[in-house]
Amino acid sequence: MDKPGDEKSDMDSTSYYADRALELSRELNLSRYYYECILTKACLSATLHEYVKAETLFKSAAKYHEKTGDKKKAALTWLMFGDFIMYNDIPNAAIRKRAYVNSYTLFRATGLKQESADLLGKVADADMVLGNLNDAERELLSVIKEYKVLKYRKIYLAYYLLAEVLYRKNEIKEGLLARIETANLFEQDPHGNDNDGAMYYFCLAGAYYNDLQEQKALEAYLKCMKFSEKVNMKDHYYLCVRGAALCYSKLKKYREGLEFIKKYESKFPDRTVYHNMLLLSATMQLYTLSGDLQRAGRLIGEFRKASKEVYDELPQKKEFYRIDNYIAISDPLLRFYMKQQQWDEFAAAFKQLDAMPKKGRSVLIKRRMLHYAYTIDSVNGDFFSALKNYRSITRLNDSINNSKATEQIHDLEAKYRSLAKDKTIQELHSETAIQKATLERRNAQFYGVLAGSFLILILACLTWYAYRHKIRINLDMSAKQLQINEQNRRLSTLLDEKEKLITEKDDLLLQKEWLLKEVHHRVKNNLQIVMSLLYGQSSHLESNEAVRAIRKIQNQIQSIAIIHQKLYTRSGLSTIRLADYVHDLIGYLSGVYTPELRKIKITQHIDTIVLDPAQAVPVGLIMNEAVTNAIKYAFDGSGGEIKITASASGKKSVRLIIADNGKGFESIEYVAPNLGMEMMAALSKQINGTFERKNDNGAMIIISFEIIDRAAVQPAHSDLPSAFI
């Protein structure tokens, strides 16, 4: 049964041996082996897609484990059956859901909270496929709540599925919020899977694009492309190339969009027809919107040919988004016909799209199809039908751009803060009630003692003395009660003042964090502008030496810009993780020196080191200079390896080594001034560190310095020009 493929002879052999083992187990009265054979036959039936028969057999095996008291194994049996059925097998989705519900019920009975939450997520996935979207949303919210209690690092799996459900419910803005949460939580997981990263950022980019935030969508598409290239996800890669090009068209940067497509279209040489259709669609859109209809028209024939091949394969595809995706990719063709006023071709193309299945279409595609119909009706003079379609478009726009939903998204964090504050007040009131009850109990005890004392005094014939004593005690108690009341009043006033101060502090902290992020964002944008200006200037220079100098300055500016980007993209943090920074810096240099790096391997071994920006900037410039020098001068045509190592000794000392196995330094003794080496030495001095270079099977640069606390950062003396400080 475990051999690759589903050959009939193999399946027949599996059935034969399973039946023989079943018969022997029955003869020998071996219950355990008997039900193992039942489970084998159940797996065989599921492999052959005989799910009704398989369900009966899995149920028998699970019941046996329940009777023997092993509910966990019974739950795993049902889980095994559910996993046999593919997520997109709609006809058998109900059977899949029953299997997961049974497994969830058993896991919950055993008290295994993690497994219970995982299974409830699978139940929600089955409900989504079945169209039970409200049930799926409710189940996923429960899963997220349980994952938060368990502090499960992969909680973003539940948020991703929740975003899918919200998208299918046409709750576009709520879905965007879930997409953002998915990406943020994924970034916090150091063991995140690259396949997941590609999927999450692709969906986030689409959500931003649908919400008309094209710049953020472009950034997400670029991140998705990096993940997709790592794991060879070609479909996602070319979908992102098209999505990024559409962002450029929305931003009216048509030339940049065409250059972007030209740069990345040949990343995978074995493109499919579907990939070609994606690239043609994006190129046509850029030409059409830029007004270059002549070039757009030259692509029509090739696009229609690719479109027909993809269309012919559509009935074999069962993915939820396949129809929506095909209509969206075809949009540039209809836009071209509209611009050219070729209404017969426009109507024919619309008719083909309108004939496709309508069930499950998203609200965005419905709006697009209504716009096409409105255009045709207007051209044909059918104004009554056009008005009807226009009203439908308006209603859909209201549902998509629901200001109330937008306000709810913005107020969500404030709502959570308010709930937390109410909980704190409730706890304070509870403490006051407990103190009051304790006081009353002590009073009761005191009066009991007093009554006993009074009776003893009566028996001792000291009635008068006891009476006077009681009066004095009562007076003392009244005075103490007044003191207690005054203290309670002061306590209440202090609590009110405390709440007010806490609220003001929270508001100030939020304002401070927002302002810091805005400053870092603007600094990063300004640095990008400077880099663009340098790039534009370099294109007019004829001197290769000048171009290389400007390119070097661009790299140095980018190393600073990466720091500011990390400071504004990571919420609540004002420090830089060295490992993340090195990863991004090397990624940028890889893009700049692509030809040089084809035979150069760059490895990184970075301990968990966190730096203040005051130290991160000089360290980044040092690494930029050292790695760039190694790429440019260390190797001949056969290539080599560059190693970046950062080790922490204790909590304060850091030793940073950039080494290569190339030619090495011609001499490590002092020679004529070298700006690069002097700059690295001066930057090392700026962070109160030491700079050393030597030959050890290649060139090696060693920087040692102490990590400074942020509160103790002071401007350090530097011999560098102001441009590098």
NORHUHU-V908728 format. One record per backbone hydrogen bond with DSSP energy under -0.5 kcal/mol. NH is the residue of the N-H (numbers start at 1). CO is the residue of the C=O. E is the energy in kcal/mol with one decimal. If there is no record, write none. Layout:
nh=NH co=CO e=E
nh=NH co=CO e=E
//
This chain:
nh=11 co=7 e=-2.2
nh=12 co=8 e=-2.7
nh=13 co=9 e=-2.1
nh=14 co=10 e=-2.3
nh=15 co=11 e=-2.4
nh=16 co=12 e=-2.3
nh=17 co=13 e=-2.5
nh=18 co=14 e=-2.3
nh=19 co=15 e=-2.2
nh=20 co=16 e=-2.1
nh=21 co=17 e=-2.5
nh=22 co=18 e=-2.2
nh=23 co=19 e=-2.3
nh=24 co=20 e=-2.4
nh=25 co=21 e=-2.4
nh=26 co=22 e=-1.9
nh=27 co=23 e=-2.2
nh=28 co=24 e=-2.4
nh=29 co=26 e=-0.7
nh=30 co=25 e=-2.8
nh=31 co=29 e=-0.9
nh=34 co=30 e=-2.2
nh=35 co=31 e=-2.3
nh=36 co=32 e=-1.3
nh=37 co=33 e=-2.1
nh=38 co=34 e=-1.7
nh=39 co=35 e=-2.1
nh=40 co=36 e=-1.9
nh=41 co=37 e=-2.4
nh=42 co=38 e=-2.1
nh=43 co=39 e=-2.3
nh=44 co=40 e=-2.1
nh=45 co=41 e=-2.3
nh=46 co=42 e=-2.3
nh=47 co=43 e=-2.4
nh=48 co=44 e=-1.8
nh=49 co=46 e=-1.5
nh=50 co=45 e=-3.1
nh=51 co=49 e=-1.3
nh=54 co=50 e=-2.3
nh=55 co=51 e=-2.4
nh=56 co=52 e=-1.4
nh=57 co=53 e=-1.7
nh=58 co=54 e=-3.0
nh=59 co=55 e=-2.2
nh=60 co=56 e=-1.8
nh=61 co=57 e=-2.1
nh=62 co=58 e=-2.6
nh=63 co=59 e=-2.4
nh=64 co=60 e=-1.7
nh=65 co=61 e=-1.7
nh=66 co=62 e=-2.1
nh=67 co=63 e=-2.4
nh=68 co=64 e=-1.8
nh=69 co=66 e=-1.4
nh=70 co=65 e=-2.4
nh=71 co=69 e=-1.1
nh=74 co=70 e=-1.7
nh=75 co=71 e=-2.5
nh=76 co=72 e=-2.3
nh=77 co=73 e=-1.8
nh=78 co=74 e=-1.9
nh=79 co=75 e=-2.2
nh=80 co=76 e=-2.3
nh=81 co=77 e=-1.7
nh=82 co=78 e=-2.4
nh=83 co=79 e=-2.1
nh=84 co=80 e=-0.8
nh=84 co=81 e=-1.0
nh=85 co=81 e=-0.6
nh=85 co=82 e=-1.0
nh=89 co=86 e=-1.5
nh=90 co=88 e=-1.6
nh=92 co=89 e=-0.7
nh=93 co=90 e=-1.7
nh=96 co=92 e=-2.1
nh=97 co=93 e=-2.4
nh=98 co=94 e=-2.2
nh=99 co=95 e=-2.1
nh=100 co=96 e=-2.0
nh=101 co=97 e=-2.8
nh=102 co=98 e=-2.4
nh=103 co=99 e=-2.1
nh=104 co=100 e=-2.9
nh=105 co=101 e=-2.6
nh=106 co=102 e=-1.9
nh=107 co=103 e=-2.6
nh=108 co=104 e=-2.5
nh=109 co=105 e=-1.7
nh=110 co=106 e=-1.4
nh=111 co=107 e=-0.6
nh=111 co=108 e=-0.9
nh=112 co=107 e=-1.6
nh=113 co=111 e=-1.2
nh=116 co=112 e=-2.1
nh=117 co=113 e=-2.6
nh=118 co=114 e=-2.4
nh=119 co=115 e=-2.4
nh=120 co=116 e=-2.2
nh=121 co=117 e=-1.8
nh=122 co=118 e=-1.5
nh=123 co=119 e=-2.3
nh=124 co=120 e=-2.2
nh=125 co=121 e=-2.0
nh=126 co=122 e=-2.1
nh=127 co=123 e=-2.5
nh=128 co=124 e=-2.3
nh=129 co=125 e=-1.9
nh=130 co=126 e=-2.1
nh=131 co=127 e=-0.8
nh=131 co=128 e=-0.8
nh=132 co=127 e=-2.5
nh=133 co=131 e=-1.9
nh=136 co=132 e=-2.3
nh=137 co=133 e=-2.5
nh=138 co=134 e=-2.3
nh=139 co=135 e=-2.5
nh=140 co=136 e=-2.3
nh=141 co=137 e=-2.1
nh=142 co=138 e=-1.5
nh=143 co=139 e=-2.1
nh=144 co=140 e=-2.7
nh=145 co=141 e=-2.0
nh=146 co=142 e=-2.2
nh=147 co=143 e=-2.8
nh=148 co=144 e=-2.1
nh=149 co=145 e=-1.6
nh=150 co=146 e=-2.3
nh=151 co=147 e=-0.9
nh=152 co=147 e=-2.2
nh=155 co=152 e=-1.1
nh=157 co=154 e=-1.9
nh=158 co=155 e=-0.9
nh=159 co=155 e=-1.5
nh=160 co=156 e=-2.4
nh=161 co=157 e=-1.8
nh=162 co=158 e=-2.4
nh=163 co=159 e=-2.3
nh=164 co=160 e=-1.8
nh=165 co=161 e=-2.1
nh=166 co=162 e=-2.6
nh=167 co=163 e=-2.2
nh=168 co=164 e=-2.1
nh=169 co=165 e=-1.6
nh=170 co=167 e=-1.6
nh=171 co=166 e=-2.7
nh=172 co=170 e=-1.3
nh=175 co=171 e=-2.2
nh=176 co=172 e=-1.9
nh=177 co=173 e=-2.0
nh=178 co=174 e=-1.9
nh=179 co=175 e=-2.3
nh=180 co=176 e=-2.5
nh=181 co=177 e=-2.2
nh=182 co=178 e=-2.2
nh=183 co=179 e=-2.3
nh=184 co=180 e=-2.5
nh=185 co=181 e=-2.4
nh=186 co=182 e=-2.2
nh=187 co=183 e=-2.2
nh=188 co=184 e=-1.0
nh=189 co=186 e=-1.4
nh=190 co=188 e=-0.8
nh=192 co=189 e=-1.6
nh=197 co=193 e=-2.3
nh=198 co=194 e=-2.3
nh=199 co=195 e=-2.0
nh=200 co=196 e=-3.1
nh=201 co=197 e=-2.3
nh=202 co=198 e=-1.7
nh=203 co=199 e=-2.2
nh=204 co=200 e=-2.4
nh=205 co=201 e=-2.3
nh=206 co=202 e=-2.1
nh=207 co=203 e=-2.2
nh=208 co=204 e=-2.5
nh=209 co=205 e=-2.5
nh=210 co=206 e=-2.5
nh=211 co=207 e=-1.2
nh=212 co=209 e=-1.7
nh=213 co=208 e=-2.8
nh=214 co=212 e=-0.7
nh=217 co=213 e=-2.1
nh=218 co=214 e=-2.6
nh=219 co=215 e=-1.9
nh=220 co=216 e=-2.1
nh=221 co=217 e=-2.5
nh=222 co=218 e=-2.1
nh=223 co=219 e=-1.8
nh=224 co=220 e=-2.4
nh=225 co=221 e=-2.2
nh=226 co=222 e=-1.6
nh=227 co=223 e=-2.0
nh=228 co=224 e=-3.0
nh=229 co=225 e=-2.3
nh=230 co=226 e=-1.6
nh=231 co=227 e=-1.7
nh=232 co=228 e=-0.5
nh=232 co=229 e=-0.6
nh=233 co=228 e=-2.4
nh=234 co=232 e=-1.3
nh=237 co=233 e=-2.1
nh=238 co=234 e=-2.5
nh=239 co=235 e=-2.2
nh=240 co=236 e=-2.1
nh=241 co=237 e=-1.9
nh=242 co=238 e=-2.3
nh=243 co=239 e=-2.6
nh=244 co=240 e=-3.1
nh=245 co=241 e=-2.1
nh=246 co=242 e=-2.3
nh=247 co=243 e=-1.9
nh=248 co=244 e=-2.1
nh=249 co=245 e=-2.0
nh=250 co=246 e=-2.4
nh=251 co=247 e=-2.1
nh=252 co=249 e=-1.2
nh=253 co=248 e=-3.1
nh=254 co=252 e=-0.7
nh=257 co=253 e=-2.0
nh=258 co=254 e=-2.3
nh=259 co=255 e=-2.3
nh=260 co=256 e=-2.2
nh=261 co=257 e=-2.1
nh=262 co=258 e=-2.2
nh=263 co=259 e=-1.9
nh=264 co=260 e=-1.8
nh=265 co=261 e=-2.0
nh=267 co=264 e=-1.3
nh=269 co=267 e=-0.5
nh=271 co=269 e=-1.1
nh=276 co=272 e=-2.1
nh=277 co=273 e=-2.4
nh=278 co=274 e=-1.9
nh=279 co=275 e=-2.1
nh=280 co=276 e=-2.7
nh=281 co=277 e=-2.4
nh=282 co=278 e=-2.0
nh=283 co=279 e=-2.3
nh=284 co=280 e=-2.7
nh=285 co=281 e=-2.0
nh=286 co=282 e=-2.1
nh=287 co=283 e=-2.4
nh=288 co=284 e=-2.9
nh=289 co=285 e=-2.7
nh=290 co=286 e=-1.6
nh=291 co=287 e=-0.5
nh=291 co=288 e=-1.1
nh=292 co=287 e=-1.9
nh=293 co=291 e=-1.7
nh=296 co=292 e=-1.7
nh=297 co=293 e=-2.5
nh=298 co=294 e=-1.2
nh=299 co=295 e=-0.6
nh=299 co=296 e=-1.2
nh=300 co=297 e=-1.1
nh=303 co=299 e=-2.5
nh=304 co=300 e=-2.8
nh=305 co=301 e=-1.9
nh=306 co=302 e=-2.1
nh=307 co=303 e=-2.9
nh=308 co=304 e=-2.0
nh=309 co=305 e=-1.6
nh=310 co=306 e=-2.2
nh=311 co=307 e=-2.5
nh=312 co=308 e=-2.4
nh=313 co=309 e=-0.9
nh=313 co=310 e=-0.6
nh=314 co=310 e=-0.7
nh=314 co=311 e=-1.0
nh=316 co=313 e=-1.2
nh=317 co=314 e=-2.1
nh=322 co=319 e=-1.0
nh=325 co=321 e=-2.8
nh=326 co=322 e=-2.1
nh=327 co=323 e=-2.2
nh=328 co=324 e=-2.3
nh=329 co=325 e=-2.4
nh=330 co=326 e=-1.6
nh=331 co=327 e=-0.6
nh=331 co=328 e=-0.9
nh=332 co=329 e=-0.5
nh=333 co=330 e=-0.9
nh=334 co=330 e=-1.3
nh=335 co=331 e=-2.3
nh=336 co=332 e=-2.2
nh=337 co=333 e=-2.1
nh=338 co=334 e=-2.1
nh=339 co=335 e=-2.5
nh=340 co=336 e=-2.5
nh=341 co=337 e=-0.6
nh=341 co=338 e=-0.6
nh=342 co=337 e=-2.5
nh=343 co=341 e=-1.3
nh=346 co=342 e=-2.2
nh=347 co=343 e=-2.6
nh=348 co=344 e=-2.2
nh=349 co=345 e=-2.4
nh=350 co=346 e=-2.4
nh=351 co=347 e=-2.5
nh=352 co=348 e=-1.8
nh=353 co=349 e=-1.9
nh=354 co=350 e=-3.0
nh=355 co=351 e=-1.4
nh=356 co=353 e=-1.3
nh=361 co=358 e=-1.7
nh=366 co=362 e=-2.3
nh=367 co=363 e=-2.1
nh=368 co=364 e=-1.8
nh=369 co=365 e=-2.7
nh=370 co=366 e=-2.2
nh=371 co=367 e=-1.9
nh=372 co=368 e=-2.0
nh=373 co=369 e=-2.4
nh=374 co=370 e=-2.7
nh=375 co=371 e=-2.2
nh=376 co=372 e=-2.3
nh=377 co=373 e=-2.7
nh=378 co=374 e=-2.2
nh=379 co=375 e=-2.3
nh=380 co=376 e=-2.5
nh=381 co=377 e=-0.6
nh=381 co=378 e=-0.7
nh=382 co=377 e=-2.1
nh=383 co=381 e=-1.8
nh=386 co=382 e=-2.2
nh=387 co=383 e=-2.7
nh=388 co=384 e=-1.9
nh=389 co=385 e=-2.4
nh=390 co=386 e=-2.5
nh=391 co=387 e=-2.3
nh=392 co=388 e=-1.8
nh=393 co=389 e=-2.4
nh=394 co=390 e=-2.3
nh=395 co=391 e=-2.4
nh=396 co=392 e=-2.2
nh=397 co=393 e=-2.5
nh=398 co=394 e=-2.2
nh=399 co=395 e=-1.9
nh=400 co=396 e=-2.4
nh=401 co=397 e=-3.1
nh=402 co=399 e=-0.6
nh=406 co=402 e=-2.2
nh=407 co=403 e=-2.5
nh=408 co=404 e=-2.2
nh=409 co=405 e=-2.1
nh=410 co=406 e=-2.2
nh=411 co=407 e=-2.1
nh=412 co=408 e=-0.6
nh=412 co=409 e=-1.0
nh=415 co=411 e=-2.5
nh=416 co=412 e=-2.1
nh=417 co=413 e=-2.4
nh=418 co=414 e=-2.3
nh=419 co=415 e=-2.4
nh=420 co=416 e=-2.1
nh=421 co=417 e=-2.0
nh=422 co=418 e=-2.5
nh=423 co=419 e=-2.0
nh=424 co=420 e=-1.8
nh=425 co=421 e=-2.3
nh=426 co=422 e=-2.4
nh=427 co=423 e=-2.1
nh=428 co=424 e=-2.0
nh=429 co=425 e=-2.5
nh=430 co=426 e=-2.2
nh=431 co=427 e=-2.1
nh=432 co=428 e=-2.1
nh=433 co=429 e=-2.3
nh=434 co=430 e=-2.2
nh=435 co=431 e=-2.2
nh=436 co=432 e=-2.3
nh=437 co=433 e=-2.4
nh=438 co=434 e=-2.4
nh=439 co=435 e=-2.3
nh=440 co=436 e=-2.4
nh=441 co=437 e=-2.4
nh=442 co=438 e=-2.2
nh=443 co=439 e=-2.5
nh=444 co=440 e=-2.5
nh=445 co=441 e=-2.4
nh=446 co=442 e=-2.7
nh=447 co=443 e=-2.9
nh=448 co=444 e=-2.0
nh=449 co=445 e=-2.3
nh=450 co=446 e=-2.7
nh=451 co=447 e=-2.6
nh=452 co=448 e=-2.3
nh=453 co=449 e=-2.6
nh=454 co=450 e=-2.5
nh=455 co=451 e=-2.2
nh=456 co=452 e=-2.2
nh=457 co=453 e=-2.5
nh=458 co=454 e=-2.1
nh=459 co=455 e=-2.5
nh=460 co=456 e=-1.7
nh=461 co=458 e=-1.9
nh=462 co=457 e=-3.3
nh=466 co=462 e=-2.5
nh=467 co=463 e=-2.3
nh=468 co=464 e=-2.4
nh=469 co=465 e=-2.5
nh=470 co=466 e=-2.5
nh=471 co=467 e=-2.0
nh=472 co=468 e=-2.2
nh=473 co=469 e=-2.3
nh=474 co=470 e=-2.5
nh=475 co=471 e=-2.3
nh=476 co=472 e=-2.3
nh=477 co=473 e=-2.7
nh=478 co=474 e=-2.4
nh=479 co=475 e=-2.2
nh=480 co=476 e=-2.4
nh=481 co=477 e=-2.8
nh=482 co=478 e=-2.3
nh=483 co=479 e=-2.0
nh=484 co=480 e=-2.8
nh=485 co=481 e=-2.9
nh=486 co=482 e=-2.3
nh=487 co=483 e=-2.5
nh=488 co=484 e=-2.6
nh=489 co=485 e=-2.2
nh=490 co=486 e=-2.4
nh=491 co=487 e=-2.6
nh=492 co=488 e=-2.5
nh=493 co=489 e=-2.1
nh=494 co=490 e=-2.6
nh=495 co=491 e=-2.5
nh=496 co=492 e=-2.2
nh=497 co=493 e=-2.4
nh=498 co=494 e=-2.5
nh=499 co=495 e=-2.4
nh=500 co=496 e=-2.1
nh=501 co=497 e=-2.5
nh=502 co=498 e=-2.7
nh=503 co=499 e=-2.4
nh=504 co=500 e=-2.4
nh=505 co=501 e=-2.7
nh=506 co=502 e=-2.7
nh=507 co=503 e=-2.3
nh=508 co=504 e=-2.5
nh=509 co=505 e=-2.7
nh=510 co=506 e=-2.4
nh=511 co=507 e=-2.5
nh=512 co=508 e=-2.7
nh=513 co=509 e=-2.8
nh=514 co=510 e=-2.6
nh=515 co=511 e=-2.7
nh=516 co=512 e=-2.7
nh=517 co=513 e=-2.4
nh=518 co=514 e=-2.5
nh=519 co=515 e=-2.7
nh=520 co=516 e=-2.7
nh=521 co=517 e=-2.6
nh=522 co=518 e=-2.7
nh=523 co=519 e=-2.8
nh=524 co=520 e=-2.6
nh=525 co=521 e=-2.6
nh=526 co=522 e=-3.0
nh=527 co=523 e=-2.5
nh=528 co=524 e=-2.1
nh=529 co=525 e=-2.2
nh=530 co=526 e=-2.5
nh=531 co=527 e=-2.4
nh=532 co=528 e=-2.4
nh=533 co=529 e=-2.7
nh=534 co=530 e=-2.5
nh=535 co=531 e=-2.6
nh=536 co=532 e=-2.8
nh=537 co=533 e=-2.6
nh=538 co=534 e=-2.6
nh=539 co=535 e=-1.4
nh=540 co=537 e=-1.4
nh=541 co=538 e=-1.4
nh=544 co=542 e=-0.6
nh=547 co=543 e=-2.1
nh=548 co=544 e=-2.6
nh=549 co=545 e=-2.0
nh=550 co=546 e=-2.5
nh=551 co=547 e=-2.5
nh=552 co=548 e=-2.2
nh=553 co=549 e=-2.2
nh=554 co=550 e=-2.6
nh=555 co=551 e=-2.0
nh=556 co=552 e=-2.1
nh=557 co=553 e=-2.7
nh=558 co=554 e=-2.7
nh=559 co=555 e=-2.0
nh=560 co=556 e=-1.2
nh=561 co=557 e=-2.6
nh=562 co=558 e=-2.4
nh=563 co=559 e=-0.8
nh=564 co=560 e=-1.7
nh=565 co=561 e=-2.4
nh=566 co=562 e=-2.3
nh=567 co=563 e=-2.0
nh=568 co=564 e=-1.6
nh=569 co=565 e=-1.5
nh=570 co=566 e=-1.3
nh=571 co=569 e=-0.7
nh=573 co=570 e=-1.3
nh=576 co=611 e=-3.1
nh=578 co=576 e=-0.6
nh=578 co=609 e=-2.6
nh=581 co=577 e=-2.3
nh=582 co=578 e=-2.8
nh=583 co=579 e=-2.2
nh=584 co=580 e=-2.3
nh=585 co=581 e=-2.6
nh=586 co=582 e=-2.8
nh=587 co=583 e=-2.1
nh=588 co=584 e=-2.2
nh=589 co=585 e=-2.6
nh=590 co=586 e=-2.4
nh=591 co=587 e=-1.4
nh=592 co=588 e=-1.7
nh=593 co=589 e=-3.0
nh=594 co=591 e=-0.6
nh=597 co=593 e=-1.9
nh=598 co=595 e=-1.0
nh=599 co=596 e=-0.6
nh=600 co=597 e=-0.9
nh=601 co=640 e=-2.5
nh=603 co=601 e=-0.5
nh=603 co=642 e=-2.6
nh=605 co=644 e=-2.6
nh=607 co=605 e=-0.5
nh=607 co=646 e=-2.6
nh=609 co=607 e=-1.2
nh=611 co=576 e=-2.9
nh=613 co=574 e=-0.6
nh=615 co=612 e=-1.5
nh=616 co=612 e=-2.7
nh=617 co=613 e=-2.1
nh=618 co=614 e=-0.5
nh=619 co=615 e=-2.3
nh=620 co=616 e=-2.7
nh=621 co=617 e=-2.2
nh=622 co=618 e=-2.4
nh=623 co=619 e=-2.5
nh=624 co=620 e=-2.6
nh=625 co=621 e=-2.4
nh=626 co=622 e=-2.7
nh=627 co=623 e=-3.0
nh=628 co=624 e=-2.2
nh=629 co=625 e=-2.3
nh=630 co=626 e=-2.1
nh=631 co=627 e=-2.5
nh=632 co=628 e=-2.4
nh=633 co=629 e=-2.8
nh=634 co=629 e=-0.5
nh=634 co=630 e=-1.5
nh=639 co=636 e=-1.5
nh=640 co=599 e=-1.5
nh=642 co=601 e=-3.1
nh=643 co=659 e=-3.2
nh=644 co=603 e=-2.4
nh=645 co=643 e=-0.5
nh=645 co=657 e=-2.7
nh=646 co=605 e=-2.4
nh=647 co=655 e=-2.1
nh=649 co=653 e=-2.5
nh=650 co=648 e=-0.6
nh=652 co=649 e=-0.7
nh=653 co=649 e=-1.5
nh=654 co=705 e=-2.7
nh=655 co=647 e=-2.4
nh=656 co=654 e=-0.5
nh=656 co=703 e=-3.3
nh=657 co=645 e=-3.1
nh=658 co=701 e=-2.4
nh=659 co=643 e=-2.6
nh=659 co=657 e=-0.5
nh=660 co=699 e=-2.3
nh=661 co=641 e=-1.4
nh=663 co=634 e=-2.5
nh=678 co=674 e=-3.0
nh=679 co=675 e=-2.6
nh=680 co=676 e=-2.2
nh=681 co=677 e=-2.5
nh=682 co=678 e=-2.7
nh=683 co=679 e=-2.7
nh=684 co=680 e=-2.2
nh=685 co=681 e=-2.0
nh=686 co=682 e=-2.1
nh=687 co=683 e=-1.4
nh=688 co=685 e=-1.9
nh=689 co=684 e=-3.3
nh=690 co=704 e=-2.5
nh=692 co=702 e=-2.1
nh=694 co=700 e=-2.4
nh=696 co=694 e=-0.5
nh=696 co=698 e=-3.0
nh=700 co=694 e=-1.9
nh=701 co=658 e=-2.2
nh=702 co=692 e=-3.3
nh=703 co=656 e=-3.1
nh=704 co=690 e=-1.7
nh=705 co=654 e=-2.2
nh=707 co=652 e=-3.7
nh=712 co=709 e=-1.1
nh=713 co=710 e=-1.4
nh=724 co=721 e=-1.9
nh=725 co=722 e=-1.4
//
